[in-house]
Amino acid sequence: MAAMKPRTGDGPLEVVKEGRGIVLRMPLEGGGRLVVEMKPDEVLALGEAIDNCDGLKK
């Protein structure tokens, strides 16, 4: 049976290096956080996609 962990606060947006990967923890509207582990090249591609997104102030 899986351990039941109490839900802690949503917490801030954070990006940390863990082992060989980079972990993004993003708070979600309505509670909880989205947790995604990526390779460094995927992080760079995501950053580039965000930079090229229409509607962002530069």
Secondary structure, 3 states (H helix, E strand, C coil): CCCCCCCCCCCCCEEEEECCEEEEEEECCCCCEEEEEECHHHHHHHHHHHHCCCCCCC
